[in-house]
Amino acid sequence: MADRQPKIALVTGSSKGLGLELVRQLARSGVITFLTARNEAQGKAAQATLQQEGLAVEFLHMDVTNLMSIHAAANHIEQKHDKLDILVNNAGILPDEDSESNGLLIAPDIVRQVFETNTMGPLQTSQVMIHLLRRSPHGKIVNISSGMGSLAEMDGGYPAYRISKTALNAVTKILAYDLQDSAITVNSICPGWVRTDMGGPNAERSTEQSVAGILPLLLSNEPGPNGQFLRDGMPIPW
Ligand SMILES: NC(=O)c1ccc[n+]([C@@H]2O[C@H](COP(=O)([O-])OP(=O)(O)OC[C@H]3O[C@@H](n4cnc5c(N)ncnc54)[C@H](OP(=O)(O)O)[C@@H]3O)[C@@H](O)[C@H]2O)c1
């Protein structure tokens, strides 16, 4: 019975880039999807773009560093749909000061700022949404991480971003452990190097290609992988 209900999804930071494409492909797949953004005007403009494509997506204002806005979003979803099936923690930042720095020079305040969005954002969004995900028969938390957070491939440059994504991978493992007796799975995804504002114009993949490698995990009704770090559905080194 529960399986026949439409799925409900929320994607953080989805007014552009990978997040917007995730919303588009989820909505095309018949999932009732919440496009969320910290900038209300940009979020509504993105919603209008998808509506012009014939996709009925819902918009919620949400800043992943603002706990009140996360609670407000959760309350709205609870009142309207009573559950959440898919949470994609996609919002992320990579400040210019970090791109051009290294571990010896990076200002601690930049590290804190990036950590607050890229690591604390997914952790506190998951905490606030968990009661809604528990009401799903196949709850999924997908943390959009990065190969730059892989300890096995740790390299120079982007120190704050790397630290935040390594810690995000720890969040994935910890939540997967703490939810092992539930129907919820938690995984980290590397989307590859993607042509977005963050990835730049020379990146290898389009957003469409990248999201096509993530969608099967989001839509699956099987338990599937849990506590893993995946790219295109295949495990990659932590
Ligand atoms: N592009 C790549 O090659 C690549 C590779 C590996 C991993 N990733 C990861 O993929 C995810 C999406 O990145 P992208 O390439 O699509 O970058 P993007 O185009 O820069 O989009 C990032 C999105 O996150 C939002 N955001 C930032 N801080 C936020 C906050 N506090 N609350 C809510 N939303 C916030 C941004 O909103 P604003 O417009 O308001 O800033 C924007 O919508 C990120 O987690 C990134 O680390 C990207």
The ligand as an SDF file (V2000), in Angstrom:
LIG
                    3D

 48 52  0  0  0  0  0  0  0  0999 V2000
   30.5980   20.7000   -9.8050 N   0  0  0  0  0  0  0  0  0  0  0  0
   31.4560   19.7600   -9.4810 C   0  0  0  0  0  0  0  0  0  0  0  0
   32.3720   19.4270  -10.2510 O   0  0  0  0  0  0  0  0  0  0  0  0
   31.3260   19.0360   -8.1760 C   0  0  0  0  0  0  0  0  0  0  0  0
   32.2060   17.9720   -7.9250 C   0  0  0  0  0  0  0  0  0  0  0  0
   32.1000   17.2620   -6.7450 C   0  0  0  0  0  0  0  0  0  0  0  0
   31.1130   17.6100   -5.8380 C   0  0  0  0  0  0  0  0  0  0  0  0
   30.2760   18.6540   -6.0990 N   0  0  0  0  0  0  0  0  0  0  0  0
   29.2590   18.9630   -5.0810 C   0  0  0  0  0  0  0  0  0  0  0  0
   27.9840   19.0090   -5.6940 O   0  0  0  0  0  0  0  0  0  0  0  0
   27.1240   19.8690   -4.9400 C   0  0  0  0  0  0  0  0  0  0  0  0
   26.4500   20.8550   -5.8850 C   0  0  0  0  0  0  0  0  0  0  0  0
   27.4610   21.6650   -6.4490 O   0  0  0  0  0  0  0  0  0  0  0  0
   27.3270   22.4230   -7.8580 P   0  0  0  0  0  0  0  0  0  0  0  0
   28.4750   22.0270   -8.6640 O   0  0  0  0  0  0  0  0  0  0  0  0
   25.9470   22.2910   -8.3810 O   0  0  0  0  0  0  0  0  0  0  0  0
   27.5950   23.9170   -7.3520 O   0  0  0  0  0  0  0  0  0  0  0  0
   26.8080   25.2770   -7.5550 P   0  0  0  0  0  0  0  0  0  0  0  0
   26.3130   25.4180   -8.9400 O   0  0  0  0  0  0  0  0  0  0  0  0
   27.7060   26.3160   -6.9840 O   0  0  0  0  0  0  0  0  0  0  0  0
   25.5140   25.1050   -6.6220 O   0  0  0  0  0  0  0  0  0  0  0  0
   25.6210   25.0370   -5.2310 C   0  0  0  0  0  0  0  0  0  0  0  0
   24.2530   25.2830   -4.6630 C   0  0  0  0  0  0  0  0  0  0  0  0
   24.3370   25.2280   -3.2310 O   0  0  0  0  0  0  0  0  0  0  0  0
   23.6150   26.3340   -2.7240 C   0  0  0  0  0  0  0  0  0  0  0  0
   24.0110   26.7130   -1.3760 N   0  0  0  0  0  0  0  0  0  0  0  0
   25.2140   27.1410   -0.9360 C   0  0  0  0  0  0  0  0  0  0  0  0
   25.1590   27.4060    0.3830 N   0  0  0  0  0  0  0  0  0  0  0  0
   23.8880   27.1330    0.7730 C   0  0  0  0  0  0  0  0  0  0  0  0
   23.1950   27.2180    2.0130 C   0  0  0  0  0  0  0  0  0  0  0  0
   23.8030   27.6530    3.1450 N   0  0  0  0  0  0  0  0  0  0  0  0
   21.9080   26.8320    2.0620 N   0  0  0  0  0  0  0  0  0  0  0  0
   21.2750   26.4040    0.9540 C   0  0  0  0  0  0  0  0  0  0  0  0
   21.8610   26.3390   -0.2580 N   0  0  0  0  0  0  0  0  0  0  0  0
   23.1600   26.7080   -0.3290 C   0  0  0  0  0  0  0  0  0  0  0  0
   23.8880   27.4490   -3.7180 C   0  0  0  0  0  0  0  0  0  0  0  0
   22.9790   28.4990   -3.5360 O   0  0  0  0  0  0  0  0  0  0  0  0
   23.3710   30.0330   -3.8930 P   0  0  0  0  0  0  0  0  0  0  0  0
   23.0730   30.2010   -5.3550 O   0  0  0  0  0  0  0  0  0  0  0  0
   22.4710   30.8380   -2.9950 O   0  0  0  0  0  0  0  0  0  0  0  0
   24.8280   30.2190   -3.5810 O   0  0  0  0  0  0  0  0  0  0  0  0
   23.6870   26.6600   -5.0030 C   0  0  0  0  0  0  0  0  0  0  0  0
   22.3220   26.5420   -5.3240 O   0  0  0  0  0  0  0  0  0  0  0  0
   28.0000   20.5180   -3.8730 C   0  0  0  0  0  0  0  0  0  0  0  0
   27.8400   19.8740   -2.6500 O   0  0  0  0  0  0  0  0  0  0  0  0
   29.4010   20.3080   -4.4060 C   0  0  0  0  0  0  0  0  0  0  0  0
   30.3610   20.2990   -3.3880 O   0  0  0  0  0  0  0  0  0  0  0  0
   30.3560   19.3800   -7.2410 C   0  0  0  0  0  0  0  0  0  0  0  0
  1  2  1  0
  2  3  2  0
  2  4  1  0
  4  5  1  0
  4 48  2  0
  5  6  2  0
  6  7  1  0
  7  8  2  0
  8  9  1  0
  8 48  1  0
  9 10  1  0
  9 46  1  0
 10 11  1  0
 11 12  1  0
 11 44  1  0
 12 13  1  0
 13 14  1  0
 14 15  2  0
 14 16  1  0
 14 17  1  0
 17 18  1  0
 18 19  2  0
 18 20  1  0
 18 21  1  0
 21 22  1  0
 22 23  1  0
 23 24  1  0
 23 42  1  0
 24 25  1  0
 25 26  1  0
 25 36  1  0
 26 27  1  0
 26 35  1  0
 27 28  2  0
 28 29  1  0
 29 30  1  0
 29 35  2  0
 30 31  1  0
 30 32  2  0
 32 33  1  0
 33 34  2  0
 34 35  1  0
 36 37  1  0
 36 42  1  0
 37 38  1  0
 38 39  2  0
 38 40  1  0
 38 41  1  0
 42 43  1  0
 44 45  1  0
 44 46  1  0
 46 47  1  0
M  CHG  2   8   1  16  -1
M  END
$$$$
